[in-house]
Amino acid sequence: MTHVVIVGAGPAGLAAAGHALAAGAEVTVLDQADAPGGQYHRGASHRFEALLSRGTWWLESTVWALEGKRVHVLRGPADGTNRQRHTLEPDALVLATGAHDRVLPFPGWQLPGVFTAGAAQALAKGERVAVGRRVLVAGAGPFLLPVAESLLAVGAEVLAVLEANPARTVLKGWSWRAAAHVGKTNELVRYAGTLARHRVPYRLGRAVVEARGDDRVREAVTVRLRADWSVVPGTERTYEVDALCVGHGFVPQPELAVAAGCVLDGGFVQVGEDQRTSAGGVFAAGEITGIGGAALAAAEGAVAGWAAAGRTPGRALIKKRDHARAFARRLAAAHPIGAAWPGWLRPDTIVCRCEETPYGDLKRAAADAVAPGPHALKLGTRAGLGPCQGRMCDPAVAELCGSTERHHRPIAQPIRLGELADPKETPA
């Protein structure tokens, strides 16, 4: 029987697990969370009880390294002690590691009370906690809508939802027909109705370009933007807030794919028609192959799970995935990142929040002909060397300095020196 290991239990990983099991494979699913579902299904793990009764589920497990298909795992909470080391050597590996929030830096974004959109939603959905009483939601992309809905559901006053792209850009990519094609019409109607009931304005072509405050955020300065995201002078408006939620889309998490030897294209894992990567026996699905939302992730996961089990994906699975990809391309066209956003920055604007590296230092280091390249840039400025290891700032640093993002980490997740040195492994 083919043994398939799936890393990630979000929409892509769940679909891969279900289809690999249906194809007759032995399946092991690994995820750091204590419940399946990922960010999209957070708080709704009861939906997967039937799936959880099949296969092997290693939740609260950290994949800290890969060697081809060989998977090195630590079982136990990430902040726990006495975690158990295991090594799995499956016949096929499906990587569904997802993505995390992308936030473009702006003056004051390091202030307490400024949250990524994903963090605000996670607290609202998972803990029923509102990040503030008066909250502004801003950035780019359709994810802003469910974030606002989650905040309203836990009693926050959402002052407005601001989409940075102007109406002409958004409407060029969006259409109700396209949404209906992948079953998104009802979801859009629900979001629109929720905002209308709570009298939350949805404003196009506006962005937050500065957060102000002393001990925490107190004000958010917004402006109107042109299509390239350059600021229209004289359009400033200030909101009094106690929390600000910002998201400019998502960034894939390809570290494990790179460790497995997968080729990237534009930061995303290259896959073939059956989601197979360039590394033998390794498949990829979901946001690490392209940002497209839960529907596309699940469709790709279904194809990957079936193929990883040694079966040929049917035309129905391929067609469903291709429809979802077409919709994702429309969303990308509707909510791009404008090239002129660096115009928001000042020399003292913090770009790397972990190491408090200002924009001016980055530009000076990038222009230094004596020490060129991304490695020297990081050593000289500390950008990307803090606790998050560049997961928050690397895309911005790369764009601002013309360097290449570095995803290769021999140790992909934190592991204690004692755990690394301990030669004992628990049999899987």
C-alpha positions as CSV (number, residue, x, y, z in Angstrom):
1,M,0.0,0.0,0.0
2,T,1.3,3.5,-0.9
3,H,2.2,5.6,2.1
4,V,1.4,9.3,1.6
5,V,2.5,11.9,4.1
6,I,0.7,15.3,4.0
7,V,2.2,18.4,5.6
8,G,-0.5,20.8,6.5
9,A,-4.2,20.3,7.5
10,G,-5.8,23.4,5.9
11,P,-8.1,23.2,2.9
12,A,-5.4,21.8,0.6
13,G,-4.1,19.2,3.0
14,L,-7.6,18.1,4.0
15,A,-8.6,17.6,0.4
16,A,-5.4,15.8,-0.3
17,A,-6.0,13.5,2.7
18,G,-9.5,12.7,1.7
19,H,-8.7,11.8,-1.9
20,A,-5.5,9.9,-1.1
21,L,-7.6,7.7,1.3
22,A,-10.3,7.3,-1.3
23,A,-7.6,6.1,-3.7
24,G,-6.5,3.4,-1.2
25,A,-3.4,4.9,0.2
26,E,-2.1,4.8,3.8
27,V,-2.2,8.5,4.9
28,T,-0.4,10.4,7.6
29,V,-1.3,14.1,8.1
30,L,1.0,16.5,10.0
31,D,0.1,19.9,11.3
32,Q,1.3,22.3,14.0
33,A,-2.2,23.2,15.2
34,D,-4.1,21.2,17.7
35,A,-7.1,20.9,15.3
36,P,-7.4,20.5,11.5
37,G,-8.8,23.2,9.2
38,G,-6.1,25.8,9.0
39,Q,-7.0,29.5,9.2
40,Y,-10.0,29.2,6.8
41,H,-11.8,26.5,8.9
42,R,-10.6,27.7,12.3
43,G,-13.1,26.8,15.0
44,A,-15.0,24.4,12.7
45,S,-13.0,21.2,13.2
46,H,-16.2,19.3,13.9
47,R,-16.7,19.2,10.1
48,F,-13.9,16.8,9.7
49,E,-14.8,14.1,12.3
50,A,-15.5,11.5,9.6
51,L,-12.1,12.2,7.9
52,L,-10.3,12.2,11.3
53,S,-11.5,8.7,11.9
54,R,-9.5,7.5,8.9
55,G,-5.7,7.7,8.4
56,T,-3.2,8.9,10.9
57,W,-3.3,12.4,12.2
58,W,-0.3,13.9,14.0
59,L,-1.6,17.3,15.2
60,E,0.6,19.6,17.3
61,S,3.5,18.2,15.3
62,T,6.3,20.3,13.8
63,V,8.2,19.4,10.6
64,W,11.6,20.9,11.4
65,A,13.6,19.5,8.4
66,L,13.2,17.7,5.1
67,E,15.7,15.6,3.1
68,G,14.0,14.9,-0.1
69,K,10.9,12.9,0.9
70,R,12.4,12.1,4.3
71,V,10.4,14.0,6.9
72,H,11.9,15.0,10.3
73,V,9.1,15.6,12.9
74,L,8.8,16.8,16.4
75,R,5.6,15.7,18.1
76,G,4.2,17.9,20.9
77,P,3.2,21.5,21.3
78,A,5.7,24.0,19.7
79,D,6.4,25.6,23.1
80,G,6.3,22.3,25.0
81,T,9.1,20.1,26.5
82,N,9.8,16.5,26.0
83,R,8.8,16.5,22.4
84,Q,9.3,13.3,20.5
85,R,11.5,13.1,17.4
86,H,10.4,10.9,14.5
87,T,11.5,10.4,10.9
88,L,9.0,9.3,8.3
89,E,10.0,8.0,4.9
90,P,6.9,7.9,2.8
91,D,6.4,6.8,-0.8
92,A,5.0,10.2,-1.6
93,L,4.9,13.6,0.1
94,V,2.3,16.3,-0.3
95,L,3.3,19.8,0.8
96,A,0.3,22.0,1.7
97,T,2.0,24.5,4.0
98,G,-0.1,27.5,3.0
99,A,0.7,31.1,3.3
100,H,0.8,34.0,5.8
101,D,-0.2,37.6,5.8
102,R,1.7,40.1,3.7
103,V,1.8,43.6,5.1
104,L,3.5,46.5,3.4
105,P,5.4,48.7,5.8
106,F,4.3,52.2,6.5
107,P,5.2,54.8,9.2
108,G,4.0,53.6,12.6
109,W,3.1,50.0,11.6
110,Q,5.3,48.7,14.5
111,L,3.0,50.3,17.1
112,P,1.1,48.1,19.5
113,G,-2.5,47.8,18.3
114,V,-1.5,47.4,14.6
115,F,-2.4,43.8,13.6
116,T,-2.2,41.8,10.5
117,A,-5.6,41.0,9.1
118,G,-5.0,37.3,9.7
119,A,-4.0,37.7,13.4
120,A,-7.2,39.8,14.0
121,Q,-9.4,37.1,12.4
122,A,-7.6,34.3,14.3
123,L,-8.3,36.0,17.6
124,A,-11.9,36.7,16.7
125,K,-12.7,33.2,15.3
126,G,-10.6,31.1,17.6
127,E,-10.8,33.0,20.9
128,R,-13.9,35.2,20.4
129,V,-11.6,38.2,21.2
130,A,-11.9,41.6,19.4
131,V,-8.5,43.3,18.9
132,G,-10.1,46.7,19.7
133,R,-13.4,48.6,20.1
134,R,-12.9,51.0,17.2
135,V,-11.1,49.1,14.4
136,L,-10.2,50.1,10.9
137,V,-9.6,47.3,8.3
138,A,-7.4,48.2,5.4
139,G,-5.2,46.8,2.7
140,A,-5.9,44.9,-0.5
141,G,-7.8,41.8,-1.5
142,P,-11.1,40.0,-0.7
143,F,-9.7,38.6,2.6
144,L,-10.5,42.0,4.2
145,L,-14.3,41.1,4.0
146,P,-14.2,38.0,6.2
147,V,-11.9,39.8,8.6
148,A,-14.4,42.6,9.0
149,E,-17.2,40.1,9.4
150,S,-15.3,38.2,12.2
151,L,-14.6,41.5,14.0
152,L,-18.3,42.5,13.9
153,A,-19.3,39.1,15.2
154,V,-17.3,39.7,18.4
155,G,-18.6,43.2,19.0
156,A,-16.0,45.4,17.5
157,E,-17.0,48.7,15.8
158,V,-15.5,48.5,12.3
159,L,-15.1,52.1,11.1
160,A,-14.5,51.2,7.5
161,V,-13.0,48.6,5.1
162,L,-10.5,50.2,2.8
163,E,-9.4,48.5,-0.4
164,A,-6.3,50.2,-1.9
165,N,-7.1,49.5,-5.5
166,P,-9.5,51.9,-7.2
167,A,-12.8,50.8,-8.6
168,R,-11.6,50.6,-12.2
169,T,-8.9,48.1,-11.2
170,V,-11.1,46.0,-9.0
171,L,-14.0,45.8,-11.6
172,K,-11.5,44.9,-14.3
173,G,-10.8,41.6,-12.6
174,W,-14.0,41.0,-10.7
175,S,-17.4,39.9,-11.9
176,W,-20.4,38.2,-10.4
177,R,-20.3,35.7,-13.2
178,A,-16.8,34.7,-12.3
179,A,-17.8,34.4,-8.6
180,A,-20.7,32.2,-9.5
181,H,-18.4,30.0,-11.5
182,V,-16.7,28.8,-8.3
183,G,-19.7,29.1,-6.0
184,K,-18.7,32.4,-4.4
185,T,-21.8,34.5,-5.1
186,N,-23.6,33.6,-1.8
187,E,-20.5,34.4,0.1
188,L,-20.1,37.8,-1.5
189,V,-23.8,38.6,-0.9
190,R,-23.4,37.6,2.8
191,Y,-20.4,39.9,3.3
192,A,-22.2,42.8,1.6
193,G,-25.2,42.3,3.7
194,T,-23.2,42.2,6.9
195,L,-21.4,45.4,6.1
196,A,-24.7,47.1,5.2
197,R,-26.5,46.0,8.4
198,H,-23.6,47.4,10.5
199,R,-23.3,50.5,8.3
200,V,-19.7,49.8,7.6
201,P,-18.5,51.7,4.5
202,Y,-16.4,49.8,1.9
203,R,-14.2,52.4,0.2
204,L,-12.1,51.7,-2.9
205,G,-8.9,53.4,-3.7
206,R,-8.0,54.4,-0.2
207,A,-5.1,53.1,2.0
208,V,-3.6,53.6,5.4
209,V,-0.2,55.3,5.0
210,E,0.6,56.2,8.6
211,A,-0.3,55.0,12.1
212,R,0.1,57.5,15.0
213,G,0.3,57.1,18.7
214,D,2.6,57.0,21.7
215,D,2.2,53.8,23.7
216,R,-0.1,52.3,21.1
217,V,-1.9,53.2,17.9
218,R,-4.4,56.1,18.4
219,E,-4.9,57.4,14.8
220,A,-4.8,56.0,11.3
221,V,-4.0,58.4,8.4
222,T,-5.6,57.4,5.1
223,V,-5.3,58.8,1.6
224,R,-6.8,58.2,-1.8
225,L,-4.5,56.3,-4.2
226,R,-4.1,56.3,-8.0
227,A,-4.0,53.0,-9.8
228,D,-0.3,52.6,-9.3
229,W,-0.8,53.3,-5.5
230,S,0.8,56.7,-5.6
231,V,-0.8,59.2,-3.2
232,V,-3.3,61.8,-4.4
233,P,-2.2,65.0,-2.6
234,G,-4.8,66.7,-0.3
235,T,-6.9,63.6,0.3
236,E,-5.7,62.8,3.8
237,R,-8.3,61.6,6.3
238,T,-7.6,60.6,9.9
239,Y,-9.5,58.0,11.9
240,E,-9.4,57.7,15.7
241,V,-8.8,54.0,16.4
242,D,-7.6,51.7,19.1
243,A,-6.8,48.9,16.7
244,L,-5.8,48.8,13.0
245,C,-6.0,45.6,10.9
246,V,-3.9,45.6,7.7
247,G,-3.3,43.0,5.0
248,H,-2.0,43.3,1.5
249,G,-2.6,39.7,0.4
250,F,-0.5,36.7,1.3
251,V,3.0,35.3,1.0
252,P,3.6,31.5,0.5
253,Q,5.6,29.4,2.9
254,P,7.9,27.4,0.6
255,E,10.7,26.7,3.1
256,L,10.0,23.0,3.2
257,A,9.5,22.8,-0.5
258,V,12.9,24.3,-1.1
259,A,14.4,21.9,1.5
260,A,12.9,19.0,-0.5
261,G,14.6,20.3,-3.7
262,C,11.5,21.8,-5.4
263,V,12.0,24.5,-8.0
264,L,10.4,27.8,-7.4
265,D,9.0,30.3,-9.9
266,G,8.4,33.8,-8.6
267,G,8.5,32.5,-5.1
268,F,5.9,29.8,-5.7
269,V,6.5,26.1,-6.1
270,Q,6.4,24.9,-9.7
271,V,4.0,22.0,-10.3
272,G,2.8,19.9,-13.2
273,E,-0.6,19.0,-14.3
274,D,-1.0,16.5,-11.4
275,Q,0.6,18.9,-8.8
276,R,3.9,17.0,-9.0
277,T,6.9,19.2,-8.2
278,S,10.4,18.9,-9.7
279,A,11.5,16.8,-6.7
280,G,10.8,13.0,-7.1
281,G,7.8,11.8,-5.2
282,V,6.9,15.3,-3.9
283,F,3.6,17.1,-4.6
284,A,2.5,20.6,-3.7
285,A,-1.0,22.1,-3.4
286,G,-2.6,25.3,-2.1
287,E,-1.1,28.7,-1.5
288,I,2.6,27.6,-2.0
289,T,1.8,27.1,-5.7
290,G,-0.1,30.4,-6.1
291,I,-2.3,32.5,-3.9
292,G,-5.9,31.7,-4.8
293,G,-8.0,31.1,-1.7
294,A,-9.6,28.1,-0.1
295,A,-11.5,26.9,-3.1
296,L,-8.4,26.6,-5.3
297,A,-6.4,25.1,-2.4
298,A,-9.0,22.4,-2.0
299,A,-9.2,21.7,-5.7
300,E,-5.4,21.4,-6.0
301,G,-5.3,19.2,-2.9
302,A,-7.8,16.8,-4.4
303,V,-5.6,16.4,-7.5
304,A,-2.4,16.1,-5.4
305,G,-3.8,13.5,-3.1
306,W,-5.1,11.3,-5.9
307,A,-1.9,11.5,-7.8
308,A,0.3,11.0,-4.7
309,A,-1.6,7.7,-4.1
310,G,-0.4,6.5,-7.5
311,R,-3.7,7.2,-9.4
312,T,-4.3,9.4,-12.4
313,P,-6.6,12.4,-11.5
314,G,-9.8,12.3,-13.5
315,R,-11.0,15.0,-15.8
316,A,-13.6,16.2,-13.3
317,L,-10.9,17.0,-10.7
318,I,-8.7,18.7,-13.2
319,K,-11.6,20.8,-14.6
320,K,-12.6,21.9,-11.1
321,R,-9.1,22.9,-10.3
322,D,-8.6,24.8,-13.6
323,H,-11.9,26.7,-13.0
324,A,-10.7,27.7,-9.6
325,R,-7.3,28.8,-11.0
326,A,-9.1,31.0,-13.6
327,F,-11.0,32.7,-10.8
328,A,-7.8,33.2,-8.8
329,R,-6.2,34.9,-11.8
330,R,-9.2,37.3,-11.9
331,L,-8.7,38.1,-8.2
332,A,-5.0,38.7,-8.7
333,A,-5.9,41.2,-11.5
334,A,-8.5,42.9,-9.3
335,H,-6.3,43.3,-6.3
336,P,-2.7,43.9,-7.4
337,I,0.1,45.5,-5.4
338,G,0.7,48.9,-6.9
339,A,4.4,49.7,-7.8
340,A,4.4,53.1,-6.2
341,W,3.7,52.0,-2.6
342,P,7.3,52.8,-1.5
343,G,6.4,56.5,-1.9
344,W,4.6,56.1,1.5
345,L,7.8,55.5,3.3
346,R,10.2,58.0,5.1
347,P,13.9,57.3,5.9
348,D,13.0,56.5,9.5
349,T,10.1,54.1,8.6
350,I,10.7,50.7,10.2
351,V,10.8,48.0,7.6
352,C,11.9,45.0,9.7
353,R,9.9,45.2,12.9
354,C,11.8,42.4,14.7
355,E,15.2,44.2,14.4
356,E,13.8,47.8,14.0
357,T,15.6,48.4,10.8
358,P,14.7,51.7,9.1
359,Y,14.1,52.2,5.4
360,G,17.0,54.7,5.2
361,D,19.5,52.1,6.5
362,L,18.2,49.5,4.0
363,K,18.6,51.8,1.0
364,R,22.2,52.9,2.1
365,A,23.2,49.2,2.5
366,A,21.7,48.2,-0.8
367,A,23.6,51.0,-2.6
368,D,26.9,49.9,-1.0
369,A,29.1,48.6,-3.8
370,V,31.7,47.2,-1.3
371,A,29.2,44.7,0.2
372,P,26.6,43.8,-2.4
373,G,24.1,41.0,-2.3
374,P,21.3,39.9,0.0
375,H,23.6,38.1,2.5
376,A,25.6,41.3,3.1
377,L,22.4,43.3,3.2
378,K,21.0,41.2,6.0
379,L,24.3,41.1,8.0
380,G,24.7,44.8,7.6
381,T,21.1,45.9,8.6
382,R,19.8,42.8,10.6
383,A,16.7,42.9,8.4
384,G,15.1,39.4,8.4
385,L,17.3,38.1,11.2
386,G,14.9,38.5,14.0
387,P,12.5,36.0,15.6
388,C,10.2,35.8,12.5
389,Q,13.3,35.0,10.3
390,G,12.1,37.4,7.6
391,R,8.7,35.9,7.2
392,M,7.1,39.3,7.7
393,C,9.7,41.6,6.1
394,D,11.5,39.6,3.4
395,P,9.0,40.4,0.6
396,A,9.2,44.1,1.3
397,V,13.0,44.1,1.7
398,A,13.4,42.2,-1.5
399,E,11.2,44.7,-3.4
400,L,12.7,47.8,-1.9
401,C,16.3,46.7,-2.4
402,G,16.1,44.6,-5.6
403,S,17.4,41.6,-3.8
404,T,16.2,38.0,-4.0
405,E,14.1,36.4,-1.2
406,R,15.9,33.6,0.5
407,H,13.8,30.6,1.5
408,H,16.5,28.0,2.1
409,R,16.7,27.1,5.8
410,P,18.3,23.8,6.7
411,I,16.3,23.9,9.9
412,A,12.8,25.1,8.8
413,Q,11.3,25.4,12.3
414,P,12.7,26.1,15.8
415,I,14.2,23.1,17.5
416,R,15.9,23.1,20.9
417,L,19.6,22.3,20.9
418,G,18.9,19.4,23.3
419,E,16.3,18.0,20.9
420,L,18.7,18.4,18.0
421,A,21.6,16.7,19.8
422,D,19.5,13.8,21.2
423,P,20.3,10.8,19.0
424,K,17.2,8.9,20.2
425,E,14.1,8.8,18.0
426,T,10.7,7.4,18.9
427,P,9.6,4.7,16.3
428,A,6.8,6.1,14.1
